[in-house]
Amino acid sequence: MLNAVDISAENINFGVYYTEGSDLYWLSRTEECFRKKLRQGSLSLHVFDRVNALSEILDALGVISFFGESNVVIVKDSEYKFTDREHKLLSGLSLEDGYLLFVGNKNLTSSEKKAFTGINCAKLDKFACVKYASELFPSGIDRDAANLLVEYSDCDMARIKLEAEKLDAYCDGKKVTAKDVKELVSEETDLQIFSFVSALTEGKKELAAARLAFLKQRGESPAYLLSALTGQYARMLYAALSPKSDADLASVMGIKEFAVKKARSTRVLSKVQLKKTVNMLVDYELKFKSGLLTDRTALDAAVARLFAGEVK
């Protein structure tokens, strides 16, 4: 299987390809590599957002170009279900001229995938993401800055690319530092909440206070912050209690696998302490929602108890 990070228009050979993984940045980049096999505006590019029959795809592959170009066929209909007859035709499909790319099709069989060439479009791990992100800076970026950028962006390459363009323009030919990243890139609220909780549970109260101040200064509503705090501690509790894998628990809870991994990486509090903390936060949410307290008062009271360690 090829990796989306490694492919280019120049190193794609004739054949049938399919994508694995759901990272939108890498899916888009892969599709763009295939499009670049042809000149802009070429009539030999055929893109199917919706498929009615395999015959449409095969007909597109057979179109004769007046300019001698090879056909590039991109199938973006991920839900189309091939008939038994179509699967039989697919399994024997071999292209000696032309390119066929299935983007995220869920119905290719294992034997078809074995015969075709897969392209891994899954989210990069942090190490690989830092390496790739560093290559987006013409004037360079410090290792600490690259790590911080990836952490703030949760390995989201689409966002990293946008932030890289902004940082590069801001630094105007100078190497990007961690200070630049902190000043220009806003960490996602969920990650800031996690950082706040991590600092607090590890006894780093000054750092925790700084994280909370940043969130307030950014304009996040007290009601949302209280809800996010409750959610983070609840995830930590569920992660501590459940024997399920990260992926399975994420599916059950309806959250990203990354959030479960983050929750399980904080093991300072016991299960009893986590349960008491969740109960306390839920109680303040109920007081706010029932009108007994304003959202700001409820948040401040809950945070004060967290800092004081009263729920332990």
N, C-alpha and C positions, 0 to 999 in steps of 0.2 A: 504493500500500500504506500502511496505517495503522501507526503505532507503538504498541505496547502502553502505553508510558509516557504517551501523549497521550489515550487513550480513557477514557470514563466511561460510566455507564449513560445519562446524559442525552444524549450525542452519538452514540449508536448508532442508526442508522435501520433500518427493515425491510430484510431481505435475507439473503443467504447469505454466510457468512464462513468463513475457514480460517486457521489459524495457521502461521507459518513460524518456525523456530528452536526451540531446546530448553531455554531457560532456565526452570527450574521456577517461579521467582518470577513471571515475566511471564506464563507460561502460566496459573498459578493466578489471578493478578490479572485477566487477560482473562476467564477463566471467571466470576469473581466479578462483573465488570461486567455480564455477560449475565444472571446470576442476579438482580441488583438491578433488572432491568427489571420484576420481579414482586414482589408482597408476599410476605413469608415464609410458607411453607406452601401457596403457590398450587398448585392442581392443573394449572395451565397450563405448569408446568415439567416437561420430559421429558429425562432424562439417560440416555444409552445407553453403558454401560461395554462392552457387547458387542453387535454387530449381527449379525443373522441374514439380513436382507434389507433392501434400500432401502425396500421397502413399509412396514416398521415406522416408518421416519423420516417418510415421507410421510403415513402415517396419523396420527402424532402432531401433525404440522403442521396437519392438518385437524380436530382435535378442537375442538368448539364449547364455549366457556366460558359458564357461567351468569352470570358476573360481567362479561362483555364484555372479558375480558383477551386479549391476543394471545399465542399460543403461543411459548415459548422452548424450542428443541430443541438440546441439546448432545450431540454425538457424540464420545465419548472413545476409541472403538475405533480405534487408529491402524493396525491391521494388516488390517482388512477390505478384501477385494478385490472391487470392483464388477464385475458381469458386463457384457458388451458392451451388453446391453439397458438395464441400469441406468445405464451411462455416458451412453447416449443420452437417457434421462429426465433425468439430472442436468444435462446440457449445456443443456437447454431450461428448467431450473427458474428461475423468477423469483418472488420473494415480494413481494406488495403488502401483506401483513399477516403478521406473525410474524417470528421470527428463527431462523436455523439456523447453528450454529457447529460446524465440524469441527476438533477439537483434534489436531493432529499427524498427520492421515491422510496416509500415504505414497503413496496410490494415486489421488489426484486427478490428472487429466490437465492438461496445460498450457493447453488450451482452456477447461477448467472453471475453472482458477485465474484465467484472464483474464476470465471472466464473473463470477466471485465477487469478494469483497473480502478481500484478505489482511491479516493483522495480524502485524507483525514482533515475535516474542517471543525474538529472539536476545539474547545477553549484550551489555550495553552496553559501549562502549569506556570507558577510564578517565575521559576528559573528561566524557562524558555521565553516567557513574556518579557522579562527584563532584558534578555539578550536581543530580542527582536526590537523592542522599544528603543534601545540604545542606538540602533542603526537608523532611527528616524531623525537624528539630530546631526546636521551637517557640521556643526562646530563642536560637537561632543556634549556629553552629559556625565556628571559625576556618578559613580556607582550608587552612592547613598541616595542621590536624587532620583535615579532610575528606579530603585527599589521603592521609594516613597510614591512616585508617580503610579507605579503598578498597584501598590497597596491602595492608594486613594481611588483608583479606577476599577478595583476588583477584577483585574486582568481583562477588562473589557477593551479589546483592541480598537474598536471604533472610536471610543472615547479617548483612548490614549493617543491615537493619531491626531484628533482634533486638538487635544491639549499640547501635543508636541509642536504643532504648527503655531499655536499661540505663544508657547514658551520660546520657540526659536525666534519669532518676530520680536518678542519682548527683550531677549538677551542680545539681539542685534550683532551676531557674529561671535559672541562670547560663549564660553562653555556654561551649560546650565548647572546650577548648584541646587542643593536641597533647600536653601533659603528661597530660591526662585520658585520652586515647586510649592512650598508652603504658602507663598504670597499669592500665587496665581491660580492654583488648582484647589478647588473645594472638594474636600473628602465627602463621599456620600454619607447622608445622615445615618443610615444603618451602621456604617463602619465607624462613624464618630461615636454613636451610642455604644457599640461594642468596645471601642477604645476607652470610653468613659468607664464602663462597667469593669473592664479588665484592670484599669489603673486603680479603681476603687477597691476591688477585691484583693489586689496585691498590696494594698496599703499606701499607694502612691497618690495621696490626697491632693497634692498641689497640681499634679498632672491631670487628675480627674476634674478638678475645679476649672482648669484651663480649657479642657475639652468641653465642659458644660457651658462655660462662658462663650466659647466660640459658636456653639449651636444657638444660643440665645441671641448673640449679636447678628447671626445670619438671618434672624427673623423667623425661626421655626416656632410655631405656636406651642404654648405650654401644654395644651390638650394632646397635641401630636407627640410631643416629647415624652409625656407621661405614658401614653399608649405604647410608644416605641420601647421605653424602658421595661414596661410590663412584658411586652413581647420577647425582649432579649432574655430576661430572667426566666420566662416560661420555657423558651427554647433550651436554655441551659438545664432546666429541671427535666424536661422530657428527654433530652440527650443523655442525661445521667441515669435516668430510670430505664430507658429502652435498650433492649439487647439487639435491636435492628441495626443493619448497616447504615452508613451515612446516606446512601442513595435511597434505600427503602424508607428510612425515617423522613427524609425530605419529601418523598412522594406522599406519604401519609399526612404530613403536616401542611402540604401545599406550599412549600418554600424551596429556595434554591439549596442544592447540596452544600454549597459553599457556606451557607448560614449554619448548617448543622456542624460542619467541621470547625467553624469558628466557636460555636457554643461548646463543643467538646474539648476545645483547646484550653478552656478556663476551668481548672479543677480545684481551685482554692477553697470554695465553699462546699460543705457537705450537702447531702440530699435534703436533710432536715432544714438546714439553713436556707437552701434554695426555696423550699416549699414555704417557709415562713415569710421570706422576702416577696415571693409571688403573691401570697395572701395579703400582705401589707399593701402592695402596689394596687392590687385589684380593689381593695377596700377604699383607697383614695380615689380611684377612678369612679367608683360607685358614688362616693360623696360628691364628686364634681358633677356627675351626670344627673344626680337627684336634686342638685341645687343647694346642697348643704355648704359647699365650698366653691369658690371660683376656680377655674382651671389653673391659674397661676398659684393660688394659695395651696391647692392640692399638690401641685408639682413641687413647690418649695418645701412643703411639709414632708413629702415622701423623700426628697433628696436629703433633707436635714437628718432624717432617721437613717438613711443609708450611710451618710458620712459619720454619724455618731455610732454606727454599728449596733443600733438598738434591736435590730431584727435577728441578731445572732443569739 
